[in-house]
Amino acid sequence: MNTKDIVQSYYKSLDEKDDKWKDLYLEDAVFSDASQTLLAKGKEAVVQSFTPFLKGVAGIKIKQLIVEGESACAIVGYDYVNPKGERMSQDVSEIWEVKNNKLAKLTIYFDLTAYRNFMSS
């Protein structure tokens, strides 16, 4: 698979709520947000950091994907449902690095405060 295929497979797996996305990460993968408020190093830590987040995700749609070599930038629309059943949509910019046909690094840019406030309301 090329970078585009790997990234698209990741989002498809998340949207379909299967576990295939976990196998797309390198063992030493890194996940963070732009401010380093969220930071996970290693595949297991990355998977553990995403698992609670995914419980509130109702749908995912790639709105734009730009790929150059082993780098990709995606603008992804996430639809969330909080514990009260309320819905919110949010666009997230996600910057990827791929190595050896695996996801090596993900940096996300989004309004973390708005997301946390919504999920805790």
C-alpha contacts under 8 A as a table, 3 or more apart, distances in Angstrom:
res1	aa1	res2	aa2	distance
1	M	4	K	7.94
1	M	5	D	5.64
1	M	6	I	6.20
1	M	101	N	6.69
2	N	5	D	5.30
2	N	6	I	6.22
2	N	101	N	6.85
3	T	6	I	5.15
3	T	7	V	6.20
3	T	67	V	7.07
3	T	69	G	7.06
3	T	70	E	5.71
3	T	71	S	7.16
3	T	72	A	7.28
3	T	98	V	6.53
3	T	101	N	7.06
4	K	7	V	5.33
4	K	8	Q	6.06
4	K	67	V	6.29
4	K	72	A	7.45
5	D	8	Q	5.16
5	D	9	S	5.92
6	I	9	S	5.11
6	I	10	Y	6.24
6	I	24	L	7.28
6	I	101	N	7.30
6	I	102	K	7.31
6	I	103	L	7.64
7	V	10	Y	5.08
7	V	11	Y	6.57
7	V	72	A	7.82
7	V	103	L	7.89
8	Q	11	Y	5.34
8	Q	12	K	6.12
9	S	12	K	5.04
9	S	13	S	6.07
9	S	21	W	7.39
10	Y	13	S	5.26
10	Y	14	L	6.35
10	Y	20	K	7.60
10	Y	21	W	4.99
10	Y	24	L	7.03
11	Y	14	L	5.02
11	Y	15	D	6.07
11	Y	21	W	7.71
11	Y	60	I	7.08
11	Y	61	K	7.71
11	Y	62	I	7.53
12	K	15	D	5.13
12	K	16	E	6.07
13	S	16	E	5.11
13	S	17	K	5.97
13	S	18	D	5.53
13	S	19	D	6.80
13	S	20	K	5.84
13	S	21	W	5.49
14	L	17	K	5.00
14	L	18	D	6.55
14	L	19	D	7.72
14	L	21	W	6.57
14	L	54	L	7.80
14	L	60	I	7.39
15	D	58	A	7.89
15	D	59	G	5.68
15	D	60	I	5.33
15	D	61	K	7.86
18	D	21	W	7.44
19	D	22	K	5.82
19	D	23	D	7.75
20	K	23	D	5.61
20	K	24	L	7.15
21	W	24	L	5.38
21	W	25	Y	7.52
22	K	25	Y	6.06
22	K	43	K	7.97
22	K	47	V	6.50
24	L	102	K	5.31
24	L	103	L	5.81
25	Y	29	A	6.13
25	Y	43	K	6.15
25	Y	102	K	5.30
25	Y	103	L	4.50
25	Y	104	A	6.25
26	L	29	A	5.05
26	L	42	G	7.81
26	L	43	K	6.26
26	L	99	K	7.88
26	L	102	K	5.40
26	L	103	L	5.76
26	L	104	A	5.49
27	E	42	G	5.66
27	E	43	K	4.78
27	E	44	E	7.71
28	D	41	K	6.60
28	D	42	G	4.27
28	D	43	K	5.84
28	D	104	A	7.06
29	A	41	K	6.05
29	A	42	G	4.89
29	A	43	K	5.33
29	A	46	V	7.22
29	A	103	L	6.80
29	A	104	A	4.48
29	A	105	K	5.54
30	V	39	L	7.48
30	V	40	A	5.77
30	V	41	K	4.59
30	V	42	G	6.06
30	V	43	K	7.53
30	V	46	V	6.84
30	V	104	A	6.35
30	V	105	K	4.73
30	V	106	L	6.34
31	F	38	L	7.58
31	F	39	L	5.68
31	F	40	A	5.13
31	F	41	K	6.54
31	F	46	V	6.10
31	F	105	K	5.85
31	F	106	L	4.81
31	F	107	T	5.92
32	S	35	S	7.89
32	S	36	Q	5.61
32	S	37	T	7.37
32	S	38	L	5.08
32	S	39	L	4.40
32	S	40	A	6.45
32	S	106	L	6.42
32	S	107	T	4.93
32	S	108	I	6.43
33	D	36	Q	5.23
33	D	37	T	6.38
33	D	38	L	5.48
33	D	39	L	7.01
33	D	107	T	5.16
33	D	108	I	4.59
33	D	109	Y	5.91
33	D	110	F	7.86
34	A	37	T	7.76
34	A	107	T	6.31
34	A	108	I	6.14
34	A	109	Y	5.73
35	S	38	L	7.67
36	Q	39	L	5.74
40	A	45	A	5.31
40	A	46	V	5.20
40	A	49	S	6.93
41	K	45	A	5.87
41	K	46	V	6.42
42	G	45	A	5.39
42	G	46	V	6.18
43	K	46	V	5.09
43	K	47	V	6.13
44	E	47	V	5.21
44	E	48	Q	6.13
45	A	48	Q	5.04
45	A	49	S	6.07
46	V	49	S	5.15
46	V	50	F	6.39
47	V	50	F	5.27
47	V	51	T	6.23
48	Q	51	T	5.38
48	Q	52	P	7.59
49	S	52	P	6.80
49	S	53	F	7.39
50	F	53	F	5.17
50	F	54	L	6.12
51	T	54	L	5.32
51	T	55	K	6.79
52	P	55	K	5.46
52	P	56	G	7.54
53	F	56	G	5.87
53	F	57	V	6.98
54	L	57	V	5.01
56	G	80	Y	5.35
56	G	81	V	5.26
56	G	82	N	6.05
56	G	83	P	7.99
56	G	119	M	7.70
57	V	60	I	7.53
57	V	78	Y	6.78
57	V	79	D	5.86
57	V	80	Y	4.54
57	V	81	V	6.34
58	A	78	Y	7.61
58	A	79	D	5.31
58	A	80	Y	5.29
58	A	81	V	6.18
59	G	78	Y	5.92
59	G	79	D	5.03
59	G	80	Y	7.20
60	I	76	V	6.89
60	I	77	G	5.71
60	I	78	Y	4.80
60	I	79	D	6.40
61	K	76	V	5.70
61	K	77	G	5.12
61	K	78	Y	6.71
62	I	65	L	6.95
62	I	74	A	6.82
62	I	75	I	6.22
62	I	76	V	4.56
62	I	77	G	6.31
63	K	74	A	7.41
63	K	75	I	5.48
63	K	76	V	5.44
63	K	77	G	6.50
64	Q	74	A	5.56
64	Q	75	I	5.11
64	Q	76	V	7.08
65	L	72	A	6.99
65	L	73	C	5.77
65	L	74	A	4.43
65	L	75	I	6.55
66	I	72	A	5.55
66	I	73	C	5.23
66	I	74	A	6.44
67	V	70	E	7.46
67	V	71	S	5.87
67	V	72	A	4.31
67	V	73	C	6.53
68	E	71	S	5.35
68	E	72	A	6.23
69	G	72	A	7.93
70	E	97	E	5.89
70	E	98	V	4.97
70	E	99	K	6.77
71	S	95	I	7.54
71	S	96	W	5.57
71	S	97	E	4.71
71	S	98	V	6.21
72	A	95	I	5.90
72	A	96	W	4.98
72	A	97	E	6.61
73	C	93	S	7.09
73	C	94	E	5.69
73	C	95	I	4.54
73	C	96	W	6.14
74	A	93	S	5.77
74	A	94	E	5.16
74	A	95	I	6.52
75	I	91	D	6.50
75	I	92	V	5.62
75	I	93	S	4.57
75	I	94	E	6.33
76	V	91	D	5.50
76	V	92	V	5.23
76	V	93	S	6.41
76	V	94	E	7.44
77	G	89	S	6.84
77	G	90	Q	5.75
77	G	91	D	4.46
77	G	92	V	6.39
78	Y	89	S	5.60
78	Y	90	Q	5.34
78	Y	91	D	6.22
78	Y	92	V	7.40
79	D	87	R	6.96
79	D	88	M	5.81
79	D	89	S	4.45
79	D	90	Q	6.61
80	Y	87	R	5.55
80	Y	88	M	5.21
80	Y	89	S	6.13
81	V	84	K	7.78
81	V	85	G	5.54
81	V	86	E	5.47
81	V	87	R	4.62
81	V	88	M	6.59
81	V	119	M	7.66
82	N	85	G	5.34
82	N	86	E	5.54
82	N	87	R	6.65
82	N	118	F	6.75
82	N	119	M	4.85
82	N	120	S	7.38
82	N	121	S	7.54
83	P	86	E	7.47
83	P	119	M	6.95
83	P	120	S	7.80
83	P	121	S	7.99
84	K	121	S	7.70
88	M	118	F	7.73
91	D	110	F	7.25
92	V	108	I	6.83
92	V	109	Y	5.91
92	V	110	F	5.12
93	S	108	I	5.72
93	S	109	Y	5.06
93	S	110	F	6.67
94	E	106	L	6.65
94	E	107	T	5.77
94	E	108	I	4.45
94	E	109	Y	6.34
95	I	105	K	7.94
95	I	106	L	5.62
95	I	107	T	5.16
95	I	108	I	6.31
96	W	103	L	7.21
96	W	104	A	7.50
96	W	105	K	5.62
96	W	106	L	4.78
96	W	107	T	6.73
97	E	103	L	6.33
97	E	104	A	5.48
97	E	105	K	4.99
97	E	106	L	6.67
98	V	101	N	6.18
98	V	102	K	5.49
98	V	103	L	4.67
98	V	104	A	5.11
98	V	105	K	6.98
99	K	102	K	5.43
99	K	103	L	6.50
99	K	104	A	5.85
103	L	106	L	7.69
111	D	114	A	5.47
111	D	115	Y	6.42
112	L	115	Y	5.09
112	L	116	R	6.10
113	T	116	R	5.17
113	T	117	N	6.02
114	A	117	N	5.17
114	A	118	F	6.07
115	Y	118	F	5.20
115	Y	119	M	6.18
116	R	119	M	5.20
116	R	120	S	6.10
117	N	120	S	5.26
117	N	121	S	6.04
118	F	121	S	5.28
